[in-house]
Amino acid sequence: MVSAMNKKYSTTFEVKWAEVDPNLHLRHTVYLDYGDQTRIRFFEENNLPFNKLMRLGIGPILFGTQTDFKKEVLLSEKVKIDCELVDITSDGRKWTIKHLVYKEEGSIAAEMVYRGAWFDLKQRKVIAPPQEVHDIMLSINDYKYEKEEN
């Protein structure tokens, strides 16, 4: 079991013409792209760029995503997306990350939950990541494992 602190990583995006549907709403698939890019930016800013992951022979994979849309996001709006580690196995192998998408005035436009794992690119299977990667994952929002009660 894991508990979260209040510190969360976040980044911003401005909605571009190529990212909207005919109603000028942010396309549903772009929300997922923004979530992916948020995690990539977090890793890069914490000394874990993707070329380093490639040298380690691992990469993140997704088992599933759930997106709940709450308010529309329109062309040229700026949105902030945060990144919160909500669950992780003790060895770091599997994880769940939640992203909230905030409109400029602070209301929540969407919530995205990603269930994923670390994947060995040679063995083609889910593995526990190196300790350095596990530690960086835990630092997303300063997670601490809670002691299990008997």
Stockholm file with secondary structure:
# STOCKHOLM 1.0

chainA/1-150         MVSAMNKKYSTTFEVKWAEVDPNLHLRHTVYLDYGDQTRIRFFEENNLPFNKLMRLGIGPILFGTQTDFKKEVLLSEKVKIDCELVDITSDGRKWTIKHLVYKEEGSIAAEMVYRGAWFDLKQRKVIAPPQEVHDIMLSINDYKYEKEEN
#=GR chainA/1-150 SS CEECCSCCEEEEEECCGGGBCTTSBBCHHHHHHHHHHHHHHHHHHTTCCHHHHHHHTEEEEEEEEEEEECSCCBTTCEEEEEEEEEEECTTSSEEEEEEEEECTTSCEEEEEEEEEEEEETTTTEECCCCHHHHHHHHTTTTCEECCCCC
#=GC SS_cons         CEECCSCCEEEEEECCGGGBCTTSBBCHHHHHHHHHHHHHHHHHHTTCCHHHHHHHTEEEEEEEEEEEECSCCBTTCEEEEEEEEEEECTTSSEEEEEEEEECTTSCEEEEEEEEEEEEETTTTEECCCCHHHHHHHHTTTTCEECCCCC
//
